[in-house]
Amino acid sequence: MNMTNSNVQAYLNRHVLELLRQNAFDYLKIDYNDSMGVATDDAESGAEGLEKDISATLKFIDKLHHEIPGLLLRIRSSWASSDPSIY
């Protein structure tokens, strides 16, 4: 999923953010068990594309926190240790 794509951002806002907000969620676990890949093809370089995608992902996570005060996120991936990351 290209997080820099405005259609992706609109979809996440409309479906994910609204679902969390309307149902008073206070906890969300994100398991990411796939590789982002070695590069993307929508920037000057593959590394730049990955950096933009990661930045857009973090921006959406910040938006979740801003829009849903007190939301606790547990973010894990298959390569991480068994200790969860709490954002």
Backbone bond lengths (Angstrom), bond angles and torsions (degrees), N, CA, C in turn:
res aa  C-N    CA-C-N  psi(-1)  N-CA   C-N-CA  omega(-1)  CA-C   N-CA-C  phi
1 M - - - 1.425 - - 1.526 107.67 -
2 N 1.296 116.05 126.08 1.457 121.40 -179.66 1.526 108.85 -87.50
3 M 1.305 116.32 102.24 1.463 121.12 -176.20 1.522 112.99 -70.48
4 T 1.319 118.43 -10.60 1.458 120.53 176.28 1.520 111.84 -85.20
5 N 1.314 117.30 -11.02 1.467 122.66 -179.15 1.527 109.70 -75.15
6 S 1.315 117.07 127.10 1.466 120.85 -177.44 1.525 112.22 -64.36
7 N 1.336 117.84 -29.58 1.473 120.34 176.56 1.524 111.23 -68.24
8 V 1.318 117.23 -38.08 1.471 121.64 176.91 1.518 109.35 -65.38
9 Q 1.316 117.10 -45.27 1.465 120.82 179.25 1.525 111.20 -61.07
10 A 1.327 117.07 -42.99 1.466 120.75 179.18 1.528 110.97 -63.83
11 Y 1.329 116.90 -40.85 1.461 121.03 178.66 1.529 110.77 -62.27
12 L 1.336 116.47 -46.90 1.461 120.52 -179.71 1.533 111.38 -63.26
13 N 1.317 116.43 -40.38 1.465 119.81 177.54 1.521 111.29 -63.90
14 R 1.314 115.84 -44.49 1.459 121.38 -176.26 1.525 112.43 -71.49
15 H 1.303 117.94 -39.69 1.460 120.62 -173.06 1.530 113.85 -100.80
16 V 1.307 117.50 -48.30 1.472 120.12 -176.25 1.525 111.01 -79.50
17 L 1.318 116.62 -55.56 1.461 120.14 -177.64 1.528 111.46 -59.86
18 E 1.308 117.24 -45.32 1.465 120.21 -179.43 1.528 111.60 -65.67
19 L 1.323 117.83 -39.39 1.467 120.84 177.38 1.527 110.77 -60.53
20 L 1.322 116.25 -46.67 1.459 120.53 179.72 1.527 111.19 -63.51
21 R 1.327 115.95 -44.04 1.465 120.58 -177.96 1.526 111.48 -67.62
22 Q 1.311 118.23 -48.28 1.466 122.29 -175.99 1.523 112.93 -66.31
23 N 1.319 117.03 -25.51 1.457 120.31 -177.25 1.523 113.12 -107.45
24 A 1.314 115.80 15.26 1.466 123.20 174.37 1.532 113.26 52.18
25 F 1.314 116.69 43.53 1.459 120.46 175.23 1.520 109.22 -65.75
26 D 1.332 116.53 143.32 1.459 120.08 173.96 1.532 111.12 -126.17
27 Y 1.341 116.47 2.32 1.461 121.76 -178.59 1.524 108.55 -145.85
28 L 1.325 116.42 135.24 1.457 121.19 177.45 1.524 108.40 -141.28
29 K 1.310 116.46 126.81 1.465 121.75 177.06 1.521 107.60 -104.61
30 I 1.318 115.81 127.49 1.455 122.06 177.89 1.521 107.74 -114.29
31 D 1.326 116.69 115.19 1.463 122.46 174.64 1.514 107.62 -105.87
32 Y 1.297 116.77 118.69 1.458 121.05 178.79 1.515 107.62 -115.74
33 N 1.320 116.64 104.71 1.457 121.28 -172.36 1.527 112.65 -113.40
34 D 1.307 116.10 37.90 1.452 120.18 178.83 1.525 107.81 -142.74
35 S 1.300 116.00 160.56 1.450 121.38 177.78 1.523 109.66 -84.25
36 M 1.321 116.68 144.81 1.463 120.04 173.89 1.516 110.32 -74.23
37 G 1.308 116.66 -11.97 1.455 120.26 -177.63 1.516 110.53 98.42
38 V 1.306 115.87 -179.32 1.455 120.37 -178.15 1.517 111.73 -95.29
39 A 1.328 116.98 -14.43 1.460 119.98 -178.02 1.527 109.61 -169.59
40 T 1.310 115.25 168.18 1.458 121.56 169.94 1.520 107.44 -123.85
41 D 1.307 116.35 163.12 1.466 119.55 -175.64 1.528 113.16 -108.99
42 D 1.315 117.23 21.02 1.460 119.67 -176.60 1.531 112.71 -114.78
43 A 1.317 116.66 27.62 1.467 120.23 -178.77 1.523 108.74 -148.17
44 E 1.321 115.88 177.89 1.462 120.73 178.80 1.525 112.14 -61.00
45 S 1.334 115.73 -35.76 1.462 120.19 177.11 1.523 108.30 -139.93
46 G 1.315 115.99 161.60 1.459 120.34 178.50 1.510 112.12 -60.59
47 A 1.318 116.32 -41.38 1.466 120.25 -180.00 1.522 111.01 -64.37
48 E 1.323 117.04 -39.10 1.464 120.43 178.47 1.525 110.31 -63.53
49 G 1.329 116.66 -40.27 1.459 120.66 178.27 1.519 111.87 -62.73
50 L 1.334 116.61 -43.33 1.467 120.11 177.45 1.524 111.17 -63.35
51 E 1.321 116.41 -41.53 1.461 120.21 179.32 1.533 110.74 -62.13
52 K 1.327 117.31 -42.27 1.466 120.78 178.48 1.526 111.14 -64.39
53 D 1.334 116.59 -40.71 1.463 120.51 -179.44 1.531 110.97 -66.22
54 I 1.323 116.55 -43.28 1.462 120.51 178.25 1.529 110.13 -63.98
55 S 1.323 116.90 -43.10 1.470 120.42 178.63 1.520 111.36 -61.18
56 A 1.333 117.33 -41.14 1.463 120.83 178.56 1.527 110.88 -66.39
57 T 1.328 117.39 -36.62 1.463 121.07 177.26 1.529 110.55 -64.48
58 L 1.330 116.86 -46.15 1.464 120.53 178.55 1.528 111.32 -64.19
59 K 1.320 116.80 -34.76 1.465 120.52 177.20 1.533 110.35 -63.73
60 F 1.342 116.91 -40.24 1.463 119.52 177.95 1.533 110.70 -66.34
61 I 1.323 117.46 -40.25 1.466 120.77 177.50 1.528 109.93 -62.34
62 D 1.336 117.10 -42.24 1.463 120.01 175.71 1.526 110.97 -60.76
63 K 1.319 116.40 -39.46 1.463 120.49 178.65 1.524 110.77 -63.00
64 L 1.335 117.06 -41.08 1.464 119.98 176.63 1.525 110.38 -56.62
65 H 1.327 116.48 -45.41 1.462 120.45 -179.78 1.528 111.99 -65.30
66 H 1.311 116.67 -39.10 1.458 120.78 179.76 1.530 111.23 -68.16
67 E 1.318 116.38 -42.89 1.466 121.78 -176.82 1.526 113.00 -78.24
68 I 1.339 116.77 -26.46 1.469 121.54 -178.40 1.526 108.32 -127.88
69 P 1.323 116.64 81.16 1.466 119.79 -179.12 1.533 111.38 -56.75
70 G 1.310 115.66 138.24 1.459 120.65 179.21 1.523 114.42 85.68
71 L 1.332 117.36 -1.77 1.469 120.27 179.52 1.525 109.31 -64.51
72 L 1.311 116.55 128.86 1.450 122.78 176.69 1.522 108.20 -103.48
73 L 1.308 116.20 126.04 1.458 121.65 178.55 1.511 110.13 -110.43
74 R 1.312 115.82 135.43 1.460 121.92 172.25 1.516 105.17 -114.80
75 I 1.320 115.97 113.95 1.458 121.13 -174.45 1.519 108.18 -114.56
76 R 1.330 115.63 122.37 1.468 121.23 -178.43 1.515 109.75 -136.44
77 S 1.306 115.21 159.60 1.454 121.43 171.21 1.520 108.12 -140.96
78 S 1.304 116.44 163.60 1.453 120.58 -174.37 1.522 112.73 -63.68
79 W 1.316 118.17 -25.02 1.463 120.48 -179.02 1.515 112.64 -87.49
80 A 1.323 117.41 -9.27 1.463 120.61 -177.57 1.521 110.86 -77.80
81 S 1.303 115.19 163.59 1.461 119.58 175.91 1.522 109.15 -70.57
82 S 1.287 117.21 177.92 1.466 120.86 -177.75 1.524 111.99 -75.30
83 D 1.332 117.03 -10.05 1.466 119.33 177.12 1.518 109.78 -82.05
84 P 1.329 118.02 124.21 1.458 119.56 -177.37 1.519 112.14 -73.53
85 S 1.310 114.53 152.72 1.455 120.43 171.41 1.517 107.45 -91.09
86 I 1.289 117.09 127.42 1.453 121.46 177.69 1.511 106.81 -108.82
87 Y 1.306 116.23 125.32 1.464 120.92 -178.28 1.504 108.79 -107.04
